Amino acid sequence: MDSVVDSFQLVSDNITTVASSADMQSKNVKSINDSTRLLLELSGEGQNNVNIVKNEALELAVLCKKLEQQLQQFSV
């Protein structure tokens, strides 16, 4: 009878260990998921910033071209 009780205790301990490991894995998966969402959000913000800089660079190029044309009128 003691052997059966010991076996049940061992099984119970193993179930507790598995449950604890599963809980820890679940928390780790949630952490990875949160990090992935943050990276996606930051990536989107970075892409928006790149587009803004690109548009401003294009506008600056147009202004430089206009300035160059105006300076040519004053050539000696």
C-alpha positions, 0 to 999 in steps of 0.5 A: 500500500505504501508503494501505491501511495508513493507512486501517487505522490510521485505522479502528483509531484510530476503533474505539479512540475509539468503544470508549473513549467507550462505556466512559465512557458505561457508567461514566456510566450506572452512576453515574446508576443508583447515584444513582437508587438512592440517591435512591429509598432516601432518598425511602423513608426520607423517606416513613417519617419523614413517616409517623412524624411524622404518627402522632405528631402525631395522638397529640399531638392526641388527648392535647391533646383529653384535656387540654382535657377534663380542664381543663374540669372545673376551670373556675370 
